[in-house]
Amino acid sequence: MEPRAGVRVERVEAGGSGEEAEGEGTEASPRLPKADSHSRAAHEAVARILEDAPLEGGEGGEGGEGSAELAGAGGTGAVSEMAWSDMGLGRSSRSKFGPVGWQEYFDEEEYVTMTNGDVFHVYRAGRTGPVLLCLHGGGYTGLSFAVAAGHMKGEVQVVALDMRGHGGTRTTNDSDLSAQTLVADVAAMAKRLFGDSPPAIVLLGHSMGGAVAVRVAEQHLLPSLAGLVVVDVVEGTALASLGHMHAVLASRPSHFPSLEKAVEWSVRSGHLRSVDSARVSVPSTLVPDAAGKGFTWRTPLEQSQPYWKGWYTGLSDLFLHCPVPKLLLLAGTDRLDKPLTIAQMQGRFQMLVVRHSGHAIQEDETLDFSSSVLHFIARNRITQRGVMVGGFIHH
């Protein structure tokens, strides 16, 4: 897909070097800043991890206790796009909890510079089929879908965004995680990525990303939208759980001596249940600390509290009014609220329960997740050009 006018794309293919493309009639955006000494220190730290050598001030390798700083989870988000690469996320480690690069699953990454200077980080996998546009949950990144993308890219084009305030995306206001702003971001990015003649799009969102996906679909912001997949988010249970969110966030370590220790914590704590997925996704949720001695959270989720209710209020009704085929993937039937229970009994949407999974179904049970999504697309006859009905393509 060619870049649109008014947008600058820096593309890096797996196993290759970066290339730049600019839309016609657009002034070239400034080049991404070079890595500073802070990011070089992070790069050296990651290099030591990947060589299975211990970090200064913390034990390396498997086993041992992780950082015990259990204060409220903090985050800085202050790392440039080039510094993001310098963290070593494109390299893979041989150790059990060592980081794995995005190239293991995605085909390329892009930094898309919008006309207002915001830079959105995007991962792509697959060349044919409808587009599966993936929106991650709060505190996750586009790499939350990495392992699943590896399973699905032979059938669909997986496009996973780093949402505002997350991962490698950098905006003029990373702290604005309001539903309205996130919806506008997704609509603008879809326009930039796919242009005026977009392929059929299946919009998929997990948790916070699911709430955003529902609003994008309900507002008819994607003209080629052919399906909607929402992963483990329901209005009633989401709103009921908000009272416990501060305790959940406070229970997370605020600092890790290494990326490897962060991956290990995420698995041993039950935050994620798949080591393979944690190794590729967790490092992208962290940034180097100010001293260059370890890592802290990229997204300070506790600061997003003013937006929590806005993500989920009215979600069930909006979901039911989305004018496309809908799939709701849940980790348990207890997550259904009353409106969706009634609607599901009426056959107004498809629902699947993925057993033995935590909240991040796309990471915990990647095969079941992938097969469920692909079956939904096939069942609804969604092709790259649109929906097949009676032998004809409907756009």
Secondary structure, DSSP 8 states (H G I E B T S, - for coil): ----TT-EEEEEETTS-EEEEE-TT-----------HHHHHHHHHHHHHHTT---TTS--SSSS------S---B-----HHHHHHTTTTS--SSTT----GGGT-SEEEEEE-TTS-EEEEEEE-SSSSEEEEE--TT--GGGGHHHHHHHTTTSEEEEE--TTSTT-B-TTTT---HHHHHHHHHHHHHHHHTTS---EEEEEETHHHHHHHHHHHTT--TTEEEEEEES--HHHHHHHGGGHHHHHHTS-S-BSSHHHHHHHHHHTTS-S-HHHHHHHGGGGEEE-TTSSSEEESS-GGGGHHHHHHHHTTHHHHHHT-SS-EEEEES-GGG--HHHHHHHHTTSSEEEE-TT--S-HHHHSHHHHHHHHHHHHHHTTB-SSSEEETTEEE-
